[in-house]
């Protein structure tokens, strides 16, 4: 072999080793990204679960308060419902 062939073979060997290092680095990056994605999903699920619980508790509190007001003032509640029903009916009748 002449000097150019030996140098070319050495360069090919260097490139092959660099490609193997690059493959290994890419595998590591893929694993890291997968781990980070899983962590982000777990955090998002926990946050969503907490928001859902909080919203459900607030909705129940509002419904309970409305129920207490209706029980305390039944005639006012009936009158209010009647007035709102008439207004809504008149509004819908105009659109048709």
N, C-alpha and C positions, 0 to 999 in steps of 0.2 A: 504494500500500500504506500502511496505517496503521502506527502504532508497534507495536502488539501483533502484527501479522502479521510485521513485520520481526524483532522479538524472538523470535518463535516459530520463524521460519526460521533464525535464528542459533543458537538452542538445538538445533534438529534437526541443523544442521551440526556443532555441538560434539559431540552424541551420536554422530553417524556417525563422526567422527574418533576418539572414545573407543572405539567398538566395533571399529574397525580396529586400534587399538593393542592392545586386549584380544585380538583374534584373533592378532595377531603374537606377543604374549606367550605365549599358549597353545601356539602352534606351537613356540616356543622351549622351553617347559617340556616338551612332549612329546618333543622331540629330546633334551633333557637326561636325561629319565627313561629313554628307550630306551638311551642311552649308559651310564648307571649300571647298568641291568639287565644289559647285555651284559658290563660289567666284573665285576659280581657273579657272573655265571654262569661266566666264565673263571676267576675265583678259586676258586669252588666246585669246578669240574672239576679244577683243579690240586691242590687239597687232597685230593679224593677219590682221585685217581690216586696221590698220595704215600702215603696211608693204605693203599690196596690193595697197593702195592709192599711196604710195610713189613710188612703182615700176611702176605703171601705168603712173604716171606723168613723171618719168624718160624715160620710153619707148616712150611716146609721144614726149618728148623733142628731143630724138635721131632721131625719125622718121621725125620730123619737120626739124632738122638740115640736115639730108640726103636729104630731099626734096629740101631744099634751095640750097644745093650744086649741085644737079642735075639740078635745074633751072638755076643756075649761070654758070655751065659748062656742057652743054648738050652733046657735042661731046666727052669729056673726059669720061662722064658717060656711053655713048654708047660703046666706045672703051673698057672700063674696063669690062663692062658686056659681051661683045663679047669675050674678052680674057679669062675671068673666065669660060664662057660657053664652049669654046674650050678645056681648060685644064680639066675641069670636064668631058666632053665627052670623051676625050682621056683616062683619068684615068679609067672611067667606061668601056670603050671598051677593055682595057687590062685585066680587071678582068674576062670578059666573055670568 
